Amino acid sequence: MAPVIKSDRFMVRRYDHLQVLANTNLELPDVVGEIRSVQGSDLSNESATTRFVVRFLIEPNVTVYLTLWDEAASTFRGLLKPGDKSKAVMLVTTVNPKLFGG
């Protein structure tokens, strides 16, 4: 049986709300999305803390890039298994949204 996530414990936000919060440091919202890909080095090394990027689909046609480093990167690497596609959805808490030009 899959674990039940109590929605009243999270501040899940939509993309348009994340855009308003970007670069303000006013709130650290939570985001639910589908992992599309993971890019980085040492992905199979669970003790590595180097930065990597997760392409994260948070709404239809809206993909964001989630950067993890330090302990969060190490913990996430521990969940990765080569060829395992069962962990496709992720809840990310206390996101600090940033907008980058380009």
N, C-alpha and C positions, 0 to 999 in steps of 0.2 A: 504494500500500500504506500502510495506517495505521501510525503509529508504535506500537511496543510499549512499554508502561510496565512497568518492572521493579518488581513489587510489594514486593520486599524492601527497596526504598529509601524506602518510605513507611510511615507509621504511620496507616493508614486506620482510622477509628473509627466505630462505630455511634452512633445517636442517644442511646441510654441511657448510653453511656460519656461522650458529650459533656456530658450533664446532670450527671454526677458531677464532671467537670472544670470545669464552669462557675464562673466567678468565683474560681478557685483559683490561677491562673497557675502550676500545677504542670507542665503539659505543653502543648505546642503541636501538637495532632494534625493529621492530614490528612483531608480529606473529599472524597468523590466524590458528585456529584449531577447532577440535570437542571435546567437553567436554565428557570424558568417565566416570569419576566418581569424586566425591568430598569426601575427607576424613578429618575429624576433629571433634572437639567438639563444642557444642553450635551453630550448623548450622542454627537453626531456630531463634536464638536470633540476631536480626538485629543490636543491639548496641555492640555486642561482637567484640573485636578487636584481639582476640587470633589467632595465626597462624593456617592455614589449607592448605591442598595440593589438587590441581586439577590434575587429570590424563588427559593429553591433547594430542590428536592425531593430529600431525602437517603434517604428510605425511603418505601414506600407509605403514604400518608396523613400524612406528616411533612414539612411545609414549614418551612424556617427562612429568616431574613432575614440576608443576608450584606452587610455594609457595607464598601465600598471607598473609599479616599481617597488623596490624594497620588499618588505614582508608580504605585501599583497601579491606581488609578482611571484614570490616563492610559493605561497599558498596555492595560487592558481595553477602554477606549473605542476604541483602535486596532484591536481585533479585531471590533468591531461594524460590521456593514454593514446598511443598511436592507433589510428583507425577506429577509435571509439567515437561514434556519432550520437550517443545517447544523451550527452550533456549539451543540448543545443540551446536551452533557454536559461537565462541567468538573471537574478535579481541583484542589482548593484546598489549598495546603500551609501549615503553621504557623498554624492557626486558633487564635484566642484566644477560646474560647466564653464568652459572657456571658448571663445570664438577666436579663430585665427584667420587672418586675411590670406587671400591667394587664389 
